[in-house]
Amino acid sequence: VQLVESGGGLVQAGGSLRLSCAASGRTFSGYAMGWFRQAPGKAREFAAAISWNLGRTVYADSVKGRFTISRDTAENTVYLQMNSLKPEDTAVYHCALSRDRVGLYNIQSRVYEYAYWGQGTQVTVSS
């Protein structure tokens, strides 16, 4: 499995960015794709996830209403549209593929529930 992120950069507070994650190497049907972020000196934290088949989504409270996760199953790509960015959103953003298939009632949102990770893309929000 290969996950390659792109789209990071420097943006002013209040601005927007769209991250992309190109996935390859296996079928993703039935699994979840997530976006996580890690700021310097902090633990990696969940931002958003999407179920590959039905497109069900889940968000961290800190990004709800500002970030939108989506996927293009034909292109095997997952996106994270980030609006109203804040300086505290500054981090390296990683996409990840879940270890197990998506459950009936929940989508994976914990770091240990994801088995494959991309190298990350830096997002810096200036005040």
ZAMITI-404300 format. One record per residue: residue in one letter; x, y, z of N, C-alpha, C, O, CB in turn. Coordinates in steps of 0.05 Angstrom, whole numbers, padded with zeros to 5 digits, always signed. Glycine has a CB too. Layout:
// residues N
AXYZXYZXYZXYZXYZ ...
***
This chain:
// residues 127
V+00017-00024+00000+00000+00000+00000+00018+00025+00000+00037+00027+00015-00019+00000+00025 Q+00011+00043-00017+00025+00069-00018+00005+00092-00016-00015+00093-00030+00042+00072-00044 L+00011+00110+00003-00006+00134+00007+00012+00158+00004+00032+00161+00018-00020+00133+00035 V+00004+00176-00014+00021+00200-00020+00004+00225-00017-00015+00229-00032+00033+00198-00049 E+00011+00241+00002-00004+00266+00007+00008+00289-00009+00032+00289-00016-00003+00272+00037 S-00009+00308-00015+00000+00333-00028-00019+00355-00021-00041+00350-00010+00003+00329-00059 G-00011+00380-00027-00030+00402-00023-00024+00420+00001-00038+00440+00005-00057+00392-00021 G-00005+00412+00017+00001+00429+00041+00015+00455+00032+00022+00459+00009+00019+00413+00060 G+00019+00473+00052+00032+00498+00046+00028+00518+00068+00019+00511+00091+00021+00509+00020 L+00035+00542+00062+00033+00565+00081+00008+00581+00074+00005+00589+00051+00058+00582+00082 V-00009+00587+00094-00033+00602+00089-00038+00620+00113-00031+00614+00135-00057+00583+00083 Q-00051+00642+00108-00058+00660+00130-00083+00650+00144-00099+00635+00133-00063+00689+00120 A-00086+00658+00169-00109+00650+00185-00135+00659+00170-00136+00682+00159-00108+00662+00213 G-00154+00642+00169-00179+00647+00155-00179+00637+00127-00200+00636+00113-00184+00676+00154 G-00156+00628+00117-00153+00618+00090-00161+00589+00087-00170+00576+00106-00125+00622+00080 S-00157+00578+00063-00165+00551+00057-00142+00536+00043-00125+00547+00030-00190+00550+00040 L-00143+00509+00047-00125+00491+00032-00140+00466+00027-00159+00459+00041-00098+00485+00048 R-00133+00452+00005-00144+00425+00000-00121+00405-00002-00104+00408-00019-00161+00425-00026 L-00122+00386+00015-00102+00365+00015-00112+00341-00001-00136+00336-00002-00095+00356+00044 S-00094+00327-00014-00101+00303-00030-00084+00280-00020-00061+00284-00011-00096+00308-00060 C-00095+00256-00022-00080+00232-00015-00085+00211-00037-00108+00201-00039-00089+00221+00013 A-00065+00206-00052-00067+00186-00074-00060+00159-00062-00038+00155-00052-00048+00194-00097 A-00078+00140-00065-00074+00113-00053-00071+00092-00075-00084+00094-00096-00098+00106-00035 S-00054+00073-00070-00049+00051-00090-00040+00026-00075-00031+00027-00052-00029+00060-00111 G-00041+00004-00089-00029-00020-00079-00048-00042-00071-00040-00065-00067-00013-00014-00056 R-00074-00036-00068-00094-00056-00061-00122-00045-00064-00125-00021-00071-00089-00066-00032 T-00141-00061-00060-00169-00051-00059-00175-00038-00032-00166-00047-00011-00189-00073-00065 F-00190-00016-00033-00197-00002-00008-00226-00006-00001-00235+00005+00019-00190+00027-00011 S-00240-00021-00016-00268-00026-00012-00273-00038+00016-00260-00058+00023-00280-00044-00033 G-00291-00025+00031-00297-00035+00058-00281-00023+00080-00286-00029+00104-00294-00064+00058 Y-00261-00008+00074-00243+00003+00094-00247+00033+00097-00263+00045+00083-00213-00002+00086 A-00234+00044+00117-00236+00073+00122-00209+00086+00115-00188+00075+00118-00243+00079+00151 M-00211+00111+00105-00188+00128+00101-00190+00151+00120-00211+00164+00122-00186+00137+00071 G-00169+00157+00134-00169+00179+00153-00148+00199+00148-00127+00194+00136-00167+00167+00181 W-00153+00223+00159-00133+00244+00160-00126+00249+00190-00144+00253+00207-00142+00270+00146 F-00100+00249+00196-00090+00255+00222-00070+00277+00220-00060+00283+00198-00077+00229+00236 R-00065+00290+00242-00045+00312+00242-00027+00311+00267-00036+00301+00288-00059+00339+00240 Q-00003+00321+00264+00016+00320+00286+00031+00347+00286+00046+00353+00268+00035+00297+00283 A+00027+00362+00308+00041+00387+00312+00067+00381+00327+00069+00361+00340+00024+00407+00327 P+00087+00398+00324+00113+00394+00338+00109+00390+00368+00096+00406+00381+00132+00417+00333 G+00121+00369+00378+00120+00363+00407+00093+00352+00417+00090+00349+00441+00125+00388+00422 K+00075+00346+00399+00049+00336+00406+00044+00308+00394+00057+00301+00375+00027+00355+00398 A+00025+00294+00405+00018+00268+00395+00002+00271+00369-00011+00291+00364+00002+00252+00416 R+00003+00250+00353-00013+00250+00329-00043+00249+00337-00050+00233+00354-00005+00226+00310 E-00059+00265+00324-00087+00266+00331-00105+00263+00306-00098+00271+00284-00093+00292+00346 F-00128+00253+00311-00148+00248+00290-00161+00274+00281-00166+00292+00297-00170+00229+00300 A-00165+00276+00255-00179+00299+00244-00206+00291+00231-00227+00302+00238-00162+00314+00224 A-00205+00272+00213-00229+00264+00198-00225+00236+00186-00202+00228+00181-00236+00284+00176 A-00246+00222+00180-00245+00196+00167-00270+00192+00150-00291+00204+00155-00242+00173+00187 I-00267+00175+00130-00289+00169+00112-00289+00139+00105-00268+00127+00101-00286+00186+00086 S-00313+00128+00103-00315+00100+00095-00314+00099+00065-00327+00115+00051-00341+00087+00106 W-00298+00080+00054-00293+00080+00025-00318+00075+00009-00323+00088-00011-00272+00060+00019 N-00334+00056+00018-00357+00047+00002-00380+00068+00002-00389+00077-00019-00367+00021+00012 L-00389+00075+00026-00413+00091+00028-00407+00121+00032-00425+00138+00030-00430+00082+00051 G-00382+00128+00038-00375+00156+00041-00385+00167+00068-00388+00192+00070-00386+00171+00019 R-00390+00150+00087-00397+00161+00114-00373+00175+00126-00351+00166+00122-00408+00138+00133 T-00378+00196+00141-00356+00212+00151-00358+00216+00181-00379+00214+00193-00355+00238+00137 V-00335+00221+00193-00333+00228+00221-00311+00249+00225-00291+00248+00211-00328+00203+00239 Y-00315+00268+00243-00296+00289+00247-00289+00293+00276-00306+00288+00294-00307+00315+00235 A-00265+00303+00281-00258+00312+00308-00273+00338+00313-00279+00353+00295-00227+00316+00311 D-00280+00342+00339-00294+00367+00346-00279+00392+00338-00291+00412+00331-00300+00367+00376 S-00253+00390+00338-00236+00414+00333-00237+00423+00304-00230+00446+00298-00207+00408+00340 V-00246+00405+00286-00247+00413+00257-00275+00412+00246-00280+00420+00223-00229+00394+00241 K-00294+00403+00262-00322+00400+00252-00332+00427+00243-00330+00447+00258-00340+00388+00274 G-00345+00427+00220-00356+00452+00209-00336+00468+00193-00344+00487+00178-00366+00469+00231 R-00310+00461+00194-00289+00476+00179-00276+00458+00158-00269+00467+00136-00268+00487+00197 F-00273+00432+00165-00260+00413+00147-00281+00394+00135-00301+00388+00147-00238+00397+00162 T-00275+00386+00110-00292+00367+00096-00275+00345+00083-00257+00351+00067-00311+00381+00076 I-00281+00320+00090-00266+00298+00078-00284+00286+00056-00308+00284+00059-00259+00276+00099 S-00271+00278+00034-00286+00266+00012-00267+00246-00002-00243+00246+00003-00297+00287-00008 R-00279+00230-00020-00262+00211-00035-00273+00208-00063-00296+00211-00068-00260+00184-00021 D-00254+00201-00081-00260+00196-00109-00252+00167-00113-00228+00160-00115-00245+00215-00129 T-00271+00149-00113-00265+00120-00115-00253+00113-00142-00238+00093-00144-00290+00104-00110 A-00260+00127-00162-00249+00121-00189-00219+00129-00190-00203+00115-00204-00264+00136-00211 E-00212+00150-00176-00184+00159-00176-00168+00149-00152-00144+00154-00150-00183+00189-00177 N-00181+00134-00134-00168+00124-00110-00154+00147-00095-00131+00145-00086-00147+00103-00116 T-00169+00169-00092-00158+00192-00079-00177+00202-00057-00202+00202-00060-00153+00215-00099 V-00166+00210-00035-00181+00222-00013-00173+00251-00010-00149+00258-00013-00177+00206+00014 Y-00192+00268-00004-00187+00297-00001-00194+00306+00027-00211+00295+00041-00202+00312-00023 L-00181+00328+00035-00189+00342+00059-00190+00372+00052-00169+00385+00049-00169+00336+00083 Q-00214+00382+00050-00218+00411+00045-00218+00425+00072-00234+00418+00090-00244+00417+00030 M-00199+00444+00076-00196+00457+00101-00202+00487+00098-00188+00501+00083-00168+00453+00113 N-00223+00496+00111-00231+00524+00109-00228+00537+00137-00226+00524+00157-00260+00527+00099 S-00229+00564+00137-00227+00579+00162-00204+00569+00179-00207+00564+00203-00253+00577+00178 L-00181+00567+00167-00158+00556+00181-00149+00574+00203-00151+00598+00202-00135+00551+00161 K-00139+00561+00224-00129+00575+00248-00100+00568+00253-00091+00547+00244-00146+00567+00273 P-00085+00585+00267-00057+00578+00272-00054+00551+00287-00034+00537+00282-00044+00600+00290 E-00073+00544+00303-00072+00518+00317-00076+00494+00298-00073+00471+00307-00092+00517+00339 D-00083+00499+00273-00085+00477+00254-00058+00470+00242-00055+00451+00227-00104+00484+00231 T-00037+00486+00249-00010+00481+00239-00001+00453+00248+00000+00447+00272+00009+00503+00248 A+00008+00437+00229+00016+00409+00235+00025+00396+00209+00021+00406+00187-00007+00393+00248 V+00036+00372+00212+00040+00354+00189+00015+00337+00187+00007+00325+00207+00067+00337+00192 Y+00003+00336+00164-00022+00321+00160-00015+00295+00145-00002+00295+00124-00043+00338+00144 H-00025+00273+00157-00021+00247+00145-00047+00234+00138-00067+00237+00152-00005+00229+00165 C-00048+00220+00115-00071+00203+00110-00064+00175+00117-00040+00167+00118-00080+00205+00080 A-00084+00159+00122-00080+00132+00132-00103+00114+00124-00125+00123+00119-00077+00132+00163 L-00097+00088+00122-00116+00067+00115-00121+00050+00139-00103+00042+00153-00106+00050+00091 S-00146+00044+00145-00153+00029+00169-00143+00001+00168-00140-00011+00147-00183+00029+00173 R-00138-00010+00192-00128-00037+00194-00150-00057+00188-00145-00078+00175-00118-00042+00222 D-00174-00051+00196-00197-00069+00193-00219-00056+00176-00218-00032+00172-00208-00079+00220 R-00238-00072+00168-00261-00061+00153-00277-00043+00171-00278-00047+00196-00278-00084+00142 V-00291-00024+00159-00308-00006+00174-00331-00021+00188-00343-00039+00175-00320+00016+00156 G-00336-00015+00213-00358-00028+00227-00385-00017+00218-00387+00003+00203-00355-00024+00257 L-00406-00031+00227-00433-00023+00219-00440+00004+00231-00455+00019+00218-00453-00044+00228 Y-00431+00010+00255-00440+00034+00269-00418+00055+00273-00424+00077+00283-00451+00026+00295 N-00394+00049+00267-00373+00068+00272-00352+00068+00251-00348+00048+00237-00361+00064+00299 I-00337+00090+00249-00314+00092+00231-00290+00096+00248-00291+00112+00267-00318+00115+00210 Q-00269+00082+00242-00245+00084+00258-00234+00112+00261-00234+00127+00242-00223+00066+00246 S-00227+00120+00286-00217+00147+00290-00192+00147+00309-00184+00169+00317-00239+00164+00302 R-00181+00124+00315-00158+00123+00333-00133+00116+00318-00135+00101+00299-00163+00103+00356 V-00111+00126+00326-00086+00121+00311-00081+00091+00308-00073+00082+00287-00062+00134+00326 Y-00085+00075+00329-00078+00047+00328-00097+00031+00310-00091+00008+00304-00079+00035+00356 E-00119+00043+00302-00137+00030+00284-00129+00032+00255-00143+00022+00237-00165+00041+00288 Y-00107+00046+00249-00097+00050+00222-00070+00036+00219-00052+00039+00235-00095+00080+00216 A-00067+00022+00196-00044+00006+00192-00024+00017+00172+00000+00011+00173-00052-00021+00183 Y-00034+00033+00154-00017+00044+00133-00018+00074+00133-00039+00086+00137-00026+00033+00105 W+00005+00087+00130+00008+00116+00133+00024+00128+00111+00043+00116+00101+00020+00123+00160 G+00016+00152+00103+00032+00167+00084+00054+00183+00099+00054+00183+00124+00015+00186+00068 Q+00072+00195+00084+00094+00210+00096+00086+00237+00108+00099+00248+00125+00116+00214+00076 G+00064+00247+00098+00053+00272+00109+00059+00296+00091+00077+00296+00075+00065+00277+00136 T+00043+00317+00096+00047+00343+00082+00044+00365+00103+00026+00365+00119+00027+00347+00058 Q+00062+00385+00102+00062+00406+00122+00041+00427+00116+00039+00437+00094+00090+00418+00124 V+00026+00434+00136+00007+00456+00135+00015+00476+00156+00017+00470+00180-00023+00447+00139 T+00020+00501+00148+00027+00522+00166+00008+00545+00163+00004+00556+00141+00057+00532+00161 V-00005+00553+00185-00024+00575+00185-00013+00598+00201-00008+00595+00225-00052+00566+00196 S-00009+00620+00188+00003+00644+00201-00020+00662+00212-00041+00663+00201+00021+00659+00182 S-00013+00675+00234-00034+00692+00247-00033+00720+00236-00048+00737+00245-00030+00692+00277 
***
